[in-house]
Amino acid sequence: MNSVISAGQSSISLTELRTRAAKFASGLHSLGLEQGSSIAIMMRNDLPYLEAMFGAAHLGVYAASINWHLRGEEVAFILNDCKARVLVVHEDIVAELQGHLPADILLLYVETTEEIREAYKIPVSSPQACESLHKNSCEWSAWRDKYSPHTTTLPKGIRNSIIYTSGTTGTPKGIRRQLSDENALNELQEITAQAYGLKAGIRVAMTGPLYHSATNAYTSQTLRLENDLILLPRFNEEELLQTIEKHRITHMHMVPTMFVRLLQLPEDVRNQYDLSSLECVVHGAAPCPAEVKKKMIEWWGPIIQEYYGSSEAGLITSIGSEDWLTHPGSVGKSLADTDLKICTDSGLELPANEIGEIFIHISKARDFTYHEKPELREEIAMESYITNGDIGYLDDDGFLYICDRKKDMIISGGVNIYPAEIEGVLSSHPAVKDCAVFGIPNEEYGESIAVALETVAEISEEEVKAYVKSRLASYKVPRLVSFRQSLPREDSGKIFKRKIRDEYWQENQRSI
């Protein structure tokens, strides 16, 4: 059966998707791109996103997915760092990038669909205006269709990927993987399918953005198994329920924020739709409140599956509803190709139920390096293990529980936010003497951004937010701004951020 991929009013078969991807691969080949070269994709969920992603993979070219919320300077850093030769982008985003694109990059602009415009309230603009903003530009389909499908295929097992994620310094890091072993690739795909609950013969609705590593991997595996896929432009609670009923959706990837919003729907609306087709709904990317998960299991049945992972290590643990109900709060047991241990700061392995830093041993198929920063890989390694900087413990049955994050990363609605980047922007304001950015409890998003400021001149909360918004993506704007005479510091002079953060978390401590 030839599966169908849909986005809004547009649908194509998997065969046609592969043909279009192969045409794009020919175009890249004509530019001299080869295995190990790089392109970038900056789009919302749309069919050309998949065409570009699979076309690059056809040649062994790295495709860097860029969060489309990012601003010009943030995008420029990634493009220059990975040396992208081509950028595939929705046309309405191009104006934001003017003056920030490398002069020699080929800009392939994709017309923004009506569904995406409506979902994000984007005004209509002329796609042709893109060519006046960047001299080396061409409309996506016109450029792609100049070429015949590329017929030369890579040896089985070749797979390259690069994912950008910010570090504690706030500087984006490229997580680079290069597979050249067919057995390792097969092993990786089997583990991915297991953790995500994917198999052949299912119908999938993608609720999250393709630029996120987890949703990207979920989508890729869905299509490798030749399943039907519906790309939703944006998450909307009732529209998702309508989609499940209309298309008899069986599998989805979600984040806890989506659960919260679904549960906030009036009961008569929730009961209006037939959701009996659902077989497996997997979630991850952020902590899920226990009460929220219990209510979702009561509503949708024991089909909720959770995973724990990271961009660096990939998928680490998985847990189904039955095991979670007997081990509430756990993120599951380690996957078949993974081993876990809990260690003290000095590297001593701790016994069950003792809290420490989580270290992960990953298989050859998972190994990675940081693009042009291999020394950063060594910083998180201990012998054959690496750490995400998370704190937790293993119980007597081998189930993992996450207690805290050693680093200050904020996870809001499944999106990683790095305080150092926001602190760097605020520190450049003349009225700011010092600042501390941290996460505070948020019932819907898990966490939201707060900042405590020590100032030398008067500045309002609105001015603080506007200053950040003018320089960074809107989701990095603090939701809470507080002003203090002084910030607590450690003996070294470093701000003691936990003392500030704990004021907000005291009533929301995660229990052991």
Secondary structure, DSSP 8 states (H G I E B T S, - for coil): ---EEEETTEEEEHHHHHHHHHHHHHHHHHTT--TT-EEEEE-SS-HHHHHHHHHHHHHT-EEEE--TT--HHHHHHHHHHHT-SEEEEEGGGHHHHTTTS-TT-EEEEE---HHHHHHHT-----TTHHHHH-SSEEEHHHHHTTS--------TTEEEEEEEEE-TTS-EEEEEEEEE-HHHHHHHHHHHHHHHT--SS-EEEE-S-TTSHHHHHHHHHHHHTT-EEEE-SS--HHHHHHHHHHHT--EEEE-HHHHHHHHTS-HHHHTTS--TT--EEEE-SS---HHHHHHHHHHH-TTEEEEEEETTTEEEEEE-HHHHHHSTT--BEE-TTEEEEEE-TT--B--TT--EEEEEEE-GGG--EETT-HHHHHHTEETTEEEEEEEEEE-TTS-EEEEEESS--EEETTEEE-HHHHHHHHHTSTTEEEEEEEEEEETTTEEEEEEEEEESS---HHHHHHHHHTTS-GGGS-SEEEE-S---B-TTS-B-HHHHHHHHHGGG----
